[in-house]
Amino acid sequence: MTTLTDIRQVLAGDALAKFDLPIEEARGLPNDAFTSQAYFDLERKTLFARTWVFAGLASDMPDPGDVRPVDVAGRPIILTHGRAEEINAFHNVCPHRGARLVVENLDGSAMMTCPYHAWTYAMDGKLKARPHFHKPDCHDNRGDDNVSLFPVRCEVWHDWIFINLDGKAEPFDEHIAPVAAWFDGYPLEPMRCAEHRVYTFECNWKLAVENYCDFYHVFMVHPALHRTMTKEARKSMITMGRHLMNEYWFEATGRGGEGDKSGYGMQTIPGLKPENTNRSCYSAVFPNVAINVYPTAVQFVLFEPVAADRTRMHMWFYFVDGDHDNPDLADLRNNLCDEWDALNLEDEGICRRLQEGRLCDAYDGGRLAPYWDKGTIHFHKQLVEVMTA
């Protein structure tokens, strides 16, 4: 398969109808959705353009004049911190002749200057100057209200910058509302980013997301985590809007031991409701973000699609302001991050096996477990719904 212009070329026959069957009879996405580079390219053009996707951290560009070039779904984007303290997003291209405008981080910059003809733009995207525009040594220093960088819809939620490339997604507040409601009782404002770690998964990004949502495999793949989780608390993902949620209560006797990822010994989130002291809650934020909230720590996760069979998993680790950079707590912070290193190594191995299994023609979307796999089929349905809109 070399070219795809519509997801229906893959979802032929009754494939779409099988998503809506009772879960015992339902089938998930076909193998091509996980193995085909053409399908991967189509996702970039449709799925990631049509919904809200993560672009960067606000804390990574704290001052006016900070500029960060990023790639989102294969598209070059500029994030700017404006003079009015707003975060803006633009396509990273000069409107004049199409040169990529910014190739490295800028800190405290007044302007962005194109490397081709030195057209200059402010943080709000407005054109400010064009050297030699009229003829040699005859400059345009007034700009032109009809020329500016191409804007991208942009919203900041807590520390996280989200953009919508095609400009047609629902308002961000509506998109994120189920997630915000799920985390009610966990004030996130005091949390500060302390560390960023990156993991490589040799699998399609959707398999990495599905594995994140799968509590079923814990007893088999994660022995240390298995010992800290009460069996009674493990359940299938809860569907809310396009997103998926879950929670569990950890054993008090397992706090601080191997497999514990609750940030034991760190400061509890100020304002945390008492009933959440031993509770962790999670959200898979559609399409490729996850957020883990513990009583003392938060992890923000991006499953970055790299190729049809390769995913880069980013984890940003947050702790309460003051704990995040306290040198006396460095060992506790590192221990928690190292626990995630160990767990992600276990997941990487099983995700590689999932990818390898998608090369088998006999596999046709799975035989789903009614108790555990509601989240998987919901995720697949949301993907198809956006891509066929």
GUFI-102396 format. One record per atom (N, C-alpha, C): residue in one letter; x, y, z. Coordinates in pm, whole numbers, padded with zeros to 5 digits, always signed. Each point is the difference from the previous one (the first is absolute). Example, Ala and Ser with C-alpha at 12.3 -4.5 7.8 and 13.67 -1.06 7.14 Angstrom:
a+01319-00569+00780
a-00089+00119+00000
a+00090+00120+00000
s-00035+00105-00072
s+00082+00119+00006
s-00077+00109+00073
//
This chain:
m+00085-00118+00000
m-00085+00118+00000
m+00089+00124+00000
t+00003+00078-00106
t+00092+00113-00013
t-00067+00133+00023
t-00129+00012-00031
t-00070+00127+00015
t-00136-00023+00062
l-00034+00084+00098
l-00132-00005+00060
l-00056+00141+00003
t-00121+00016-00046
t-00066+00129+00007
t-00122-00003+00091
d-00042-00119+00041
d-00119-00014+00084
d+00014-00127+00082
i-00034+00009+00129
i+00009-00114+00089
i-00089-00115-00047
r-00104+00031-00077
r-00091-00105-00046
r+00067-00098-00096
q+00116+00040-00055
q+00076-00094-00082
q+00055-00116+00083
v+00018+00023+00130
v+00045-00105+00091
v-00118-00068+00068
l-00099+00080+00039
l-00117-00054+00070
l-00105-00040-00103
a+00032-00102-00076
a-00090-00045-00105
a-00108-00093+00056
g-00100-00024-00081
g-00104-00095+00036
g-00074+00039+00126
d-00011-00095+00095
d-00077+00026+00122
d+00090+00038+00117
a+00123+00045-00027
a+00093+00032+00107
a-00054+00108+00092
l-00062+00105-00057
l-00055+00106+00082
l-00112-00050+00091
a-00086-00084-00055
a-00113-00051+00077
a+00046-00085+00117
k+00116-00064-00010
k+00046-00090+00106
k+00040+00075+00127
f+00026+00131-00012
f+00030+00076+00121
f-00120+00007+00093
d-00121-00007-00056
d-00121+00021+00078
d-00067-00129+00046
l+00060-00114-00032
l-00054-00127+00047
l+00021-00014+00150
p-00075-00088+00068
p+00034-00031+00139
p+00148-00034+00011
i+00062+00038+00111
i+00145-00008+00008
i+00053-00141-00022
e-00079-00101+00032
e+00044-00137-00025
e+00017-00029-00149
e-00073+00075-00083
e+00005-00022-00145
e+00073+00112-00074
a+00027+00109+00068
a+00060+00117-00066
a+00144-00031-00044
r+00046+00076-00098
r+00137-00011-00047
r+00060+00141-00003
g+00128+00007+00031
g+00069+00127-00002
g+00053+00033-00139
l+00087+00099-00007
l+00056+00044-00127
l+00079-00112-00066
p+00001-00004-00132
p+00075-00105-00071
p+00150+00024+00009
n+00076-00101-00039
n+00145+00005+00014
n+00064+00119-00072
d-00053+00037-00117
d+00059+00110-00075
d+00003+00129+00080
a-00093+00016+00092
a-00003+00121+00083
a+00122+00011+00091
f+00070-00112+00019
f+00116-00003+00088
f+00132-00024-00075
t-00007-00044-00123
t+00122-00039-00073
t+00026+00083-00125
s-00101+00062-00056
s+00013+00069-00128
s+00052+00142+00019
q+00108+00033-00069
q+00050+00137+00004
q-00098+00095-00067
a-00072-00049-00101
a-00100+00084-00066
a-00112+00036+00097
y-00041-00095+00083
y-00103+00027+00100
y+00054+00100+00104
f+00125-00019+00039
f+00065+00091+00094
f+00000+00143-00055
d+00033+00013-00127
d+00001+00132-00064
d-00140+00060-00005
l-00101-00084-00024
l-00138+00049-00003
l-00043+00049+00138
e+00043-00070+00106
e-00031+00046+00135
e+00058+00139+00024
r+00122+00021-00046
r+00061+00131+00018
r-00081+00110-00070
k-00051-00031-00118
k-00072+00100-00078
k-00141+00025+00053
t-00062-00102+00056
t-00140+00013+00041
t-00015+00002+00152
l+00030-00110+00066
l-00024-00013+00143
l+00066+00113+00079
f+00131+00016-00017
f+00071+00096+00084
f-00025+00145-00042
a-00054+00020-00117
a-00037+00136-00042
a-00136+00040+00052
r-00087-00096+00026
r-00141+00030+00025
r-00035+00011+00148
t+00092-00035+00088
t-00031+00006+00142
t+00107+00079+00072
w-00011+00012+00130
w+00098+00072+00081
w+00116-00092+00033
v+00121+00045-00029
v+00119-00081+00023
v+00103+00081+00078
f+00081-00071+00075
f+00101+00063+00085
f+00114+00056-00085
a+00050+00119+00040
a+00108+00064-00075
a+00121+00035+00085
g-00016+00020+00131
g+00116+00038+00081
g-00042+00042+00140
l+00101+00036+00081
l-00022+00043+00137
l+00009+00152+00010
a-00095+00060+00069
a+00007+00144+00024
a+00121+00035+00086
s+00035-00089+00094
s+00114+00026+00089
s+00133-00006-00073
d+00001-00054-00121
d+00122-00005-00080
d+00025+00131-00072
m-00095+00090+00005
m+00014+00131-00066
m-00063+00106+00091
p+00063+00024+00116
p-00065+00078+00106
p-00004+00150-00022
d+00085+00053-00090
d+00015+00145-00008
d-00046+00054-00135
p-00050+00125-00001
p-00035+00063-00128
p+00120+00000-00094
g-00027-00031-00126
g+00107-00008-00098
g+00060-00138-00015
d-00045-00096+00081
d+00046-00138-00017
d-00072-00063-00118
v+00076-00069-00083
v-00054-00064-00120
v+00049-00144-00004
r-00090-00093-00031
r+00036-00141-00008
r-00051-00060-00131
p+00091-00043-00088
p-00044-00074-00119
p-00026-00145+00037
v-00114-00053-00038
v-00037-00138+00030
v-00058-00065-00126
d-00001-00130-00001
d-00067-00074-00107
d-00120-00072+00058
v-00115+00017-00060
v-00123-00064+00045
v-00059-00074-00119
a-00005-00132+00010
a-00053-00083-00109
a+00068+00031-00133
g+00130+00023+00004
g+00076+00024-00121
g-00006+00143-00051
r-00067+00087+00074
r-00013+00139-00043
r+00087+00090+00087
p+00080+00087-00062
p+00081+00094+00078
p-00088+00111+00058
i+00009+00019+00131
i-00081+00098+00073
i+00093+00088+00084
i-00037+00127+00015
i+00069+00090+00092
i-00094+00030+00118
l+00053-00012+00121
l-00068+00048+00119
l+00071+00126+00048
t-00076+00105+00027
t+00060+00125+00046
t-00064+00046+00130
h+00080+00064+00084
h-00049+00063+00122
h-00008+00150-00027
g-00122+00050-00012
g-00020+00139-00040
g+00022+00099+00113
r+00007+00127-00039
r+00024+00106+00097
r-00114+00016+00099
a-00118-00045-00038
a-00115+00007+00091
a-00015-00128+00081
e+00111-00079+00009
e+00007-00124+00077
e-00081-00114-00060
e-00048+00017-00123
e-00076-00106-00064
e+00094-00096-00074
i-00043-00124-00016
i+00071-00098-00082
i-00071-00007-00135
n+00075+00014-00108
n-00055-00006-00136
n+00061-00117-00075
a-00069-00045-00104
a+00053-00104-00088
a-00019+00044-00145
f+00102-00027-00081
f-00004+00033-00142
f+00065-00112-00080
h-00038-00012-00125
h+00074-00087-00091
h+00140+00059-00018
n+00099-00088+00006
n+00140+00044-00003
n+00045+00020-00144
v-00053+00105-00063
v+00033+00028-00139
v-00018+00150-00024
c+00091+00056-00074
c-00012+00141-00038
c-00102+00011-00114
p-00100+00087+00013
p-00102+00012-00106
p+00055+00051-00133
h+00121+00056-00001
h+00054+00057-00122
h+00033-00108-00102
r+00101-00082+00025
r+00042-00101-00096
r+00001-00141+00059
g-00049-00013+00123
g-00018-00133+00055
g+00120-00061+00069
a+00097+00079+00042
a+00114-00053+00075
a-00042-00030+00144
r+00059-00105+00056
r-00022-00028+00142
r+00058+00117+00080
l-00080+00055+00090
l+00036+00126+00064
l+00095-00019+00118
v-00031-00093+00090
v+00077-00017+00123
v+00052-00143+00007
v+00129-00016+00027
v+00058-00135+00005
v+00061-00032+00135
e+00006+00097+00092
e+00053-00025+00133
e-00074+00087+00101
n+00009-00039+00126
n-00067+00076+00105
n+00052+00143+00006
l-00092+00093+00026
l+00035+00139+00024
l-00048+00037+00139
d+00082+00071+00075
d-00035+00041+00136
d+00001+00152+00009
g-00115+00057+00040
g-00008+00144+00017
g+00020+00079-00127
s-00038-00055-00110
s+00021+00067-00129
s-00112+00100-00028
a+00037+00111-00062
a-00101+00099-00035
a-00072-00036-00129
m+00073-00066-00091
m-00055-00028-00132
m+00047-00138-00050
m-00067-00050-00103
m+00043-00117-00074
m+00033+00044-00142
t+00119-00034-00047
t+00046+00049-00130
t+00021-00117-00096
c-00059+00010-00117
c+00014-00105-00100
c+00144-00004-00051
p+00061-00119-00010
p+00139-00009-00045
p+00017+00024-00151
y-00110+00010-00075
y+00009+00012-00145
y+00011+00146-00044
h-00099+00082+00038
h+00000+00141-00041
h-00016+00095+00119
a+00013-00055+00123
a+00000+00082+00122
a-00132+00069+00028
w-00111-00053-00051
w-00129+00051+00044
w-00011-00031+00150
t-00054+00094+00076
t+00003-00009+00145
t-00142+00005+00057
y-00023-00087+00100
y-00134-00015+00058
y+00007+00011+00152
a-00104+00058+00058
a-00011+00011+00145
a-00056-00130+00059
m-00004-00006+00133
m-00046-00121+00069
m-00147-00029-00027
d-00075+00103-00041
d-00141-00021-00033
d-00020-00036-00147
g+00111-00020-00073
g-00007-00042-00139
g-00007+00112-00101
k-00008+00124+00046
k-00015+00112-00093
k+00133+00033-00068
l-00010+00032-00129
l+00118+00042-00075
l+00042+00139+00046
k+00133+00015+00025
k+00050+00128+00050
k+00094+00071-00097
a+00076-00076-00079
a+00096+00066-00089
a+00038-00091-00115
r+00035+00064-00116
r+00048-00072-00119
r+00117+00079-00060
p+00123-00041+00027
p+00115+00073-00054
p+00002-00004-00153
h+00040+00112-00060
h+00017+00011-00146
h-00127-00042-00076
f-00114+00017+00063
f-00124-00052-00058
f-00037+00072-00131
h+00012+00131-00001
h-00042+00077-00117
h+00106+00001-00109
k+00126+00009+00044
k+00117-00012-00088
k+00122+00005+00092
p+00122-00019-00052
p+00116+00004+00088
p+00005+00128+00083
d+00021-00022+00134
d+00010+00108+00098
d-00130+00078+00019
c-00109-00054-00052
c-00131+00062+00022
c-00086-00100+00078
h-00001+00018+00132
h-00055-00101+00089
h-00147+00028+00036
d-00069-00104+00032
d-00135+00013+00058
d+00014-00021+00150
n-00012+00105+00078
n+00009-00009+00146
n-00135+00019+00069
r-00105-00002-00080
r-00134+00020+00056
r-00079-00129+00008
g+00044-00103-00071
g-00074-00124-00002
g-00122+00008-00089
d-00084-00101+00010
d-00119-00007-00086
d-00105-00080+00076
d-00112+00064+00028
d-00107-00068+00076
d-00058-00119-00074
n+00025-00010-00129
n-00053-00111-00078
n+00095-00120-00006
v+00117+00015+00062
v+00097-00109+00001
v+00036-00033+00144
s-00014-00125+00038
s+00038-00045+00134
s+00026-00150-00006
l+00057-00053+00106
l+00017-00144+00008
l-00137-00068+00003
f-00004-00124-00046
f-00126-00074-00004
f-00030-00056+00139
p-00107+00046+00064
p-00026-00041+00139
p-00057-00142+00010
v+00023-00059+00115
v-00055-00131+00035
v-00075+00016+00131
r-00119-00058+00010
r-00076+00006+00126
r+00085-00058+00112
c+00000+00069+00113
c+00091-00036+00108
c-00067+00028+00135
e+00012-00096+00091
e-00052+00017+00136
e+00100-00058+00099
v+00006+00059+00119
v+00088-00050+00106
v-00088-00049+00115
w+00024-00124+00040
w-00072-00059+00114
w+00105-00045+00101
h-00001+00062+00117
h+00106-00019+00099
h+00135+00033-00068
d+00089-00095-00011
d+00131+00028-00061
d+00006-00045-00146
w-00112-00044-00057
w+00004-00076-00123
w-00067+00077-00113
i+00076+00014-00109
i-00046+00076-00117
i-00061-00097-00100
f-00122+00026-00040
f-00070-00080-00099
f-00032+00087-00121
i+00008-00061-00119
i-00034+00072-00123
i-00098-00083-00082
n-00073+00069-00087
n-00090-00064-00097
n+00038+00050-00138
l+00055-00089-00081
l+00062+00040-00126
l-00100+00046-00105
d-00115-00068-00011
d-00093+00041-00106
d-00098+00109+00045
g+00004+00036+00127
g-00084+00109+00050
g-00147-00032+00013
k-00036-00128-00013
k-00142-00035-00002
k-00045-00088+00116
a+00089-00033+00091
a-00038-00084+00113
a-00095+00076+00093
e-00068-00074+00087
e-00087+00063+00097
e+00083+00092+00090
p-00063+00096+00070
p+00075+00084+00093
p+00081-00086+00098
f+00120+00046+00032
f+00087-00080+00085
f-00065-00030+00135
d-00072+00096+00056
d-00065-00023+00129
d-00095-00119-00005
e-00068-00018-00113
e-00089-00115-00015
e+00081-00128-00014
h+00109+00006-00075
h+00084-00117-00020
h+00056-00052+00132
i+00048+00091+00085
i+00072-00042+00120
i-00091-00013+00122
a-00126+00041-00011
a-00090+00003+00116
a-00011-00134+00072
p-00015-00114-00069
p-00008-00127+00074
p+00127-00031+00079
v+00115+00038-00053
v+00126-00024+00069
v+00011+00089+00123
a-00035+00127-00016
a+00004+00092+00113
a-00093-00047+00112
a-00117-00050-00038
a-00094-00049+00100
a+00054-00124+00071
w+00068-00087-00074
w+00055-00122+00060
w+00107+00032+00104
f+00076+00106-00023
f+00107+00036+00092
f-00045+00099+00108
d-00129+00023+00009
d-00052+00087+00105
d+00040-00057+00136
g+00049+00086+00086
g+00049-00047+00130
g+00150-00015+00004
y+00064+00017-00116
y+00147-00001-00009
y+00044+00135-00057
p+00024+00100+00082
p+00043+00130-00053
p+00135-00014-00070
l+00005+00035-00128
l+00124-00017-00076
l+00083+00128-00009
e-00056+00111+00045
e+00072+00128-00012
e+00134+00000+00073
p+00016-00068+00116
p+00129+00005+00069
p+00108-00090-00060
m-00032-00076-00103
m+00095-00098-00051
m+00101+00065-00095
r+00127-00040+00014
r+00108+00052-00082
r+00079-00114-00063
c+00041+00020-00123
c+00072-00104-00072
c+00144-00009+00051
a+00042-00123+00030
a+00135-00023+00051
a+00088-00075-00098
e-00059-00083-00084
e+00083-00084-00088
e-00080-00045-00121
h+00072-00025-00109
h-00057-00052-00125
h+00082-00121-00041
r-00067-00113-00018
r+00068-00121-00047
r-00070-00050-00126
v+00077-00065-00086
v-00051-00045-00129
v+00030-00150-00016
y-00100-00073-00050
y+00011-00145-00019
y-00040-00032-00144
t+00068-00096-00059
t-00032-00042-00137
t-00074-00133+00003
f-00115-00003-00066
f-00080-00121-00013
f+00000-00042-00147
e+00035-00124-00027
e-00002-00051-00137
e-00139-00053-00033
c-00094+00093-00002
c-00139-00036-00030
c-00072+00123-00050
n-00117-00021-00059
n-00086+00109-00041
n-00047+00078+00123
w-00018+00129-00017
w-00036+00085+00114
w-00132-00043+00065
k-00093-00051-00079
k-00129-00041+00056
k+00015-00118+00094
l+00092-00091-00031
l+00024-00114+00090
l+00058+00047+00132
a+00085+00102-00004
a+00055+00054+00124
a-00110+00064+00084
v-00092+00072-00064
v-00113+00060+00072
v-00088-00111+00059
e-00033-00099-00082
e-00085-00109+00047
e+00063-00072+00119
n+00130-00021-00006
n+00068-00067+00110
n-00006+00083+00128
y+00011+00131-00015
y-00013+00088+00116
y-00138-00019+00066
c-00101-00020-00082
c-00138-00012+00049
c-00034-00140+00051
d+00091-00095-00014
d-00029-00140+00028
d+00048-00038+00140
f-00093-00010+00095
f+00036-00045+00135
f+00007-00153+00008
y-00052-00066-00100
y-00007-00146-00001
y+00139-00062+00005
h+00098+00061-00067
h+00131-00062-00015
h+00091+00017+00122
v-00044+00077+00100
v+00088+00032+00112
v+00051-00126+00069
f-00089-00096+00025
f+00040-00120+00075
f+00104-00082-00075
m+00003+00013-00133
m+00089-00082-00083
m+00129+00072-00036
v-00006+00129-00020
v+00113+00076-00055
v+00073+00082+00107
h-00072+00044+00104
h+00058+00093+00098
h-00007-00058+00141
p+00086-00092+00035
p-00009-00066+00131
p+00013+00096+00118
a+00089+00099-00008
a+00016+00093+00112
a-00125+00085+00017
l-00054+00053-00110
l-00123+00078+00007
l-00116-00086+00050
h-00003-00124-00044
h-00106-00093+00041
h-00008-00011+00151
r+00116+00004+00067
r+00000-00016+00145
r-00052+00123+00073
t-00002+00116-00065
t-00044+00123+00067
t-00146+00034-00028
m-00065-00071-00092
m-00136+00032-00040
m-00099-00100+00058
t-00106+00051+00060
t-00105-00090+00046
t-00072-00057-00122
k-00022-00130-00001
k-00067-00064-00113
k-00143+00052-00015
e-00063+00029+00114
e-00139+00044-00005
e-00016+00134-00071
a+00106+00082-00002
a-00010+00133-00057
a+00023+00001-00150
r+00046-00110-00058
r+00035-00002-00142
r-00125-00018-00085
k-00014+00085-00098
k-00121-00006-00082
k+00031+00052-00139
s-00097-00017-00086
s+00013+00048-00137
s-00007+00152-00002
m+00052+00058-00109
m-00004+00145-00015
m-00145+00049-00006
i-00020+00120+00052
i-00130+00067-00001
i+00000+00098-00117
t-00104-00004-00082
t-00006+00090-00116
t-00071+00129+00039
m+00064+00113-00034
m-00058+00132+00025
m+00035+00088-00119
g-00101+00033-00083
g+00028+00070-00123
g+00088-00086-00089
r+00102+00058-00061
r+00093-00078-00081
r+00109-00064+00086
h+00003+00033+00127
h+00112-00037+00086
h-00031-00127+00080
l+00105-00049+00067
l-00012-00119+00084
l+00058+00031+00138
m-00067-00048+00105
m+00042+00028+00137
m+00015-00131+00078
n+00081+00007+00105
n+00010-00111+00094
n+00054+00050+00132
e-00005-00085+00099
e+00048+00033+00133
e+00034-00129+00073
y+00082+00011+00103
y+00019-00113+00090
y+00051+00050+00134
w-00024-00080+00102
w+00049+00028+00134
w+00116-00094+00027
f+00113+00056+00046
f+00116-00083+00022
f+00008-00044+00145
e+00063-00113+00020
e+00016-00058+00132
e+00089+00089+00085
a-00046+00034+00120
a+00081+00082+00090
a+00132-00068+00033
t+00000-00134+00008
t+00122-00073+00034
t+00102+00003-00112
g-00044+00036-00122
g+00092+00004-00113
g+00061+00136-00024
r-00041+00101+00078
r+00048+00136-00021
r+00150+00008+00023
g+00070+00056-00096
g+00144+00018+00012
g+00082-00119-00041
g-00065-00112-00032
g+00073-00120-00038
g+00016-00012-00150
e+00059-00110-00044
e+00019-00023-00143
e-00136-00004-00070
g-00008+00069-00112
g-00125+00003-00076
g-00091+00114+00037
d+00027+00069+00112
d-00085+00111+00042
d+00032+00125-00082
k-00101+00056-00063
k+00019+00120-00081
k-00080+00118+00053
s-00031-00006+00130
s-00086+00102+00058
s+00077+00120+00052
g+00134-00001-00010
g+00078+00112+00052
g+00003+00004+00151
y+00003-00117+00059
y+00000-00010+00147
y+00119+00077+00057
g-00027+00080+00104
g+00104+00079+00064
g+00005+00144-00049
m-00067+00028-00113
m-00006+00137-00052
m-00121+00072+00061
q-00005+00130-00018
q-00109+00082+00052
q-00130-00031-00073
t-00107-00019+00076
t-00131-00023-00060
t-00049+00128-00068
i-00070-00016-00111
i-00052+00116-00073
i-00084+00087+00094
p+00033+00127+00015
p-00082+00088+00084
p-00144+00005-00048
g-00093-00015+00094
g-00141+00002-00034
g-00055-00135-00041
l+00082-00105+00004
l-00047-00134-00037
l-00111-00043+00094
k-00108-00053-00056
k-00109-00049+00083
k+00047-00121+00080
p-00035-00009+00129
p+00049-00109+00085
p-00030-00139-00056
e-00113-00016-00066
e-00036-00132-00053
e+00090-00044-00115
n+00083+00091-00049
n+00090-00035-00111
n+00142-00031+00045
t+00022-00015+00129
t+00134-00020+00053
t+00066-00126-00054
n-00076-00106-00021
n+00055-00126-00053
n-00056-00034-00138
r-00045+00102-00071
r-00063-00023-00130
r+00084+00062-00111
s+00011-00071-00107
s+00061+00052-00122
s-00105+00002-00109
c+00003+00102-00083
c-00094+00003-00112
c+00074+00033-00128
y-00055-00048-00111
y+00066+00003-00129
y-00098+00045-00106
s+00055+00057-00106
s-00082+00030-00118
s+00084-00019-00125
a-00056-00071-00096
a+00055-00002-00136
a-00074+00109-00077
v+00068+00111-00023
v-00060+00117-00063
v+00013-00018-00151
f-00112-00009-00067
f-00003-00028-00144
f+00073+00109-00077
p+00085-00035-00098
p+00026-00138-00042
p+00125-00065+00059
n+00103+00075+00041
n+00129-00064+00031
n+00072+00060+00120
v-00079+00041+00100
v+00055+00052+00124
v-00056-00082+00116
a+00077-00011+00107
a-00049-00062+00123
a+00047+00084+00118
i-00081+00003+00104
i+00034+00073+00122
i-00023-00092+00119
n+00102-00014+00083
n-00010-00078+00124
n+00008+00097+00117
v-00097-00006+00090
v-00001+00089+00116
v+00003-00084+00127
y+00102+00023+00081
y+00018-00065+00129
y-00013+00105+00110
p-00009-00041+00125
p-00012+00100+00108
p+00118+00096+00011
t+00116-00039-00051
t+00118+00085+00013
t+00068+00032-00133
a-00047-00057-00108
a+00073+00014-00127
a-00096-00013-00117
v+00043+00054-00114
v-00076-00009-00125
v+00099-00037-00110
q-00045-00087-00090
q+00077-00027-00122
q-00086+00036-00121
f+00058+00076-00090
f-00065+00033-00127
f+00072-00077-00109
v-00076-00074-00080
v+00058-00095-00095
v-00046+00034-00141
l+00095+00003-00092
l-00031+00014-00142
l+00049-00123-00073
f-00089-00064-00077
f+00037-00111-00087
f+00021+00060-00140
e+00123+00035-00029
e+00031+00068-00126
e+00015-00101-00113
p-00085+00007-00102
p+00014-00091-00114
p+00125+00036-00081
v+00087-00098-00020
v+00123+00022-00076
v-00009-00066-00137
a-00049-00123-00002
a-00022-00076-00124
a-00112-00099+00029
a-00040-00074-00100
a-00109-00096+00019
a+00032-00100+00109
d+00128-00029+00020
d+00040-00101+00098
d+00095+00055+00105
r-00008+00131+00026
r+00091+00059+00099
r-00067+00118+00068
t+00015+00003+00133
t-00061+00105+00082
t+00104+00052+00098
r+00001+00130+00019
r+00085+00062+00102
r-00091+00043+00114
m+00022-00059+00115
m-00083+00031+00118
m+00073+00101+00088
h-00061+00117+00016
h+00056+00105+00085
h-00073-00001+00133
m+00075+00010+00110
m-00061+00015+00132
m+00060+00122+00069
w-00087+00093+00039
w+00041+00114+00080
w-00047-00025+00143
f+00091+00012+00095
f-00027-00031+00140
f-00018+00128+00080
y-00114+00011+00065
y-00036+00119+00077
y-00009-00033+00149
f+00046+00097+00080
f-00012-00008+00145
f-00047+00135+00051
v-00040+00003+00126
v-00048+00125+00059
v+00111+00105-00004
d-00038+00123-00028
d+00095+00111-00005
d+00085+00001+00128
g+00130+00000-00017
g+00093-00008+00113
g+00060-00137+00014
d-00084-00104-00019
d+00053-00137-00004
d+00067-00030-00132
h-00043+00069-00106
h+00046-00035-00135
h+00148+00030-00021
d+00056+00095+00078
d+00141+00035-00017
d+00077+00000+00131
n-00057-00060+00102
n+00067-00009+00130
n+00110-00106-00008
p+00128+00038+00016
p+00108-00099-00011
p-00008-00110+00104
d-00061+00029+00115
d-00012-00103+00104
d-00098-00110-00040
l-00083+00026-00099
l-00099-00098-00045
l+00038-00065-00133
a+00122+00025-00046
a+00042-00050-00131
a-00009-00152-00007
d+00039-00069+00106
d-00005-00147-00002
d-00144-00050-00012
l-00093+00064+00070
l-00140-00040-00009
l-00054+00022-00141
r+00033+00115-00057
r-00046+00027-00137
r+00060-00103-00098
n+00128-00024+00012
n+00065-00095-00090
n-00053-00141+00018
n-00030-00038+00124
n-00054-00134+00024
n-00134-00018-00071
l-00084+00104+00007
l-00129-00011-00067
l+00019-00009-00151
c+00087+00085-00055
c+00024-00004-00145
c+00059-00135-00041
d+00088-00054+00084
d+00062-00129-00032
d-00102-00113+00003
e-00100+00011+00088
e-00108-00099+00000
e-00072+00000-00134
w-00021+00120-00054
w-00065+00008-00132
w+00092-00054-00109
d+00129+00021+00014
d+00094-00060-00096
d-00019-00151-00006
a-00008-00061+00118
a-00013-00146+00006
a-00132-00046-00058
l-00109+00069+00035
l-00131-00039-00051
l-00007+00017-00151
n+00054+00111-00052
n-00006+00024-00144
n+00085-00099-00078
l+00109-00047+00061
l+00079-00104-00065
l-00081-00129-00013
e-00077-00032+00103
e-00088-00117-00009
e-00105+00019-00107
d-00057+00119-00006
d-00103+00028-00101
d+00057+00000-00141
e+00123+00049-00016
e+00059+00005-00132
e+00010-00139-00061
g+00038-00096+00081
g+00012-00136-00050
g-00133-00057-00047
i-00106+00020+00078
i-00129-00057-00037
i-00060+00077-00117
c+00025+00131-00008
c-00052+00079-00113
c+00067-00042-00130
r+00128-00038+00007
r+00068-00049-00120
r-00066-00130-00046
r-00038-00084+00095
r-00068-00126-00036
r-00137+00028-00063
l-00069+00103+00049
l-00128+00037-00059
l+00018+00045-00145
q+00105+00077-00025
q+00027+00046-00136
q+00032-00118-00091
e+00081-00093+00049
e+00036-00116-00079
e-00124-00084-00033
g-00093-00007+00095
g-00121-00077-00024
g-00088+00058-00109
r+00011+00132-00022
r-00083+00063-00104
r+00049-00036-00140
l+00110-00071-00013
l+00046-00048-00130
l-00065-00132-00039
c-00079-00056+00090
c-00068-00127-00027
c-00135+00027-00066
d-00018-00050-00123
d-00123+00026-00074
d-00123-00055+00070
a+00017-00104+00081
a-00116-00062+00064
a-00063+00090+00106
y+00079+00090+00056
y-00053+00088+00105
y-00091+00103-00065
d-00122+00012+00050
d-00100+00085-00064
d-00067+00096+00097
g+00078+00054+00092
g-00056+00100+00090
g-00025-00048+00140
g+00025-00130+00026
g-00002-00049+00137
g-00128-00069+00042
r+00012-00075+00106
r-00112-00060+00072
r+00000+00065+00137
l-00088+00095+00020
l+00011+00091+00111
l-00058-00056+00129
a+00062+00039+00113
a-00045-00041+00133
a-00104+00100+00050
p-00123-00042+00025
p-00106+00096+00035
p+00032+00088+00119
y+00065-00055+00102
y+00028+00080+00120
y+00111+00102-00025
w+00102-00037-00078
w+00121+00080-00009
w+00010+00089-00124
d-00062-00037-00109
d+00034+00061-00129
d-00098+00105-00049
k-00086+00050+00088
k-00093+00105-00042
k+00074+00125-00045
g+00110+00030+00068
g+00077+00118-00037
g+00062-00012-00138
t+00048-00120-00034
t+00065-00020-00130
t-00097+00026-00114
i-00119-00058+00007
i-00094+00016-00110
i-00052+00144-00005
h-00013+00064+00115
h-00041+00141+00002
h+00107+00086-00069
f+00125-00024+00031
f+00112+00074-00060
f-00002-00016-00152
h-00019-00122-00049
h-00003-00024-00144
h-00118+00073-00064
k-00113-00001+00065
k-00118+00067-00056
k+00023+00151-00010
q+00065+00058+00101
q+00026+00144-00004
q+00097+00034-00113
l+00101-00082-00018
l+00096+00022-00109
l-00070+00002-00135
v-00084-00100-00021
v-00070-00011-00129
v-00099+00115-00018
e-00067+00037+00107
e-00098+00109-00009
e+00066+00129-00045
v+00115+00032+00058
v+00070+00123-00038
v+00052-00008-00142
m+00054-00116-00037
m+00062-00012-00133
m-00102-00010-00114
t-00124-00034+00032
t-00103-00008-00104
t-00094+00122+00002
a+00030+00096+00086
a-00089+00118+00012
a-00001+00079-00130
//
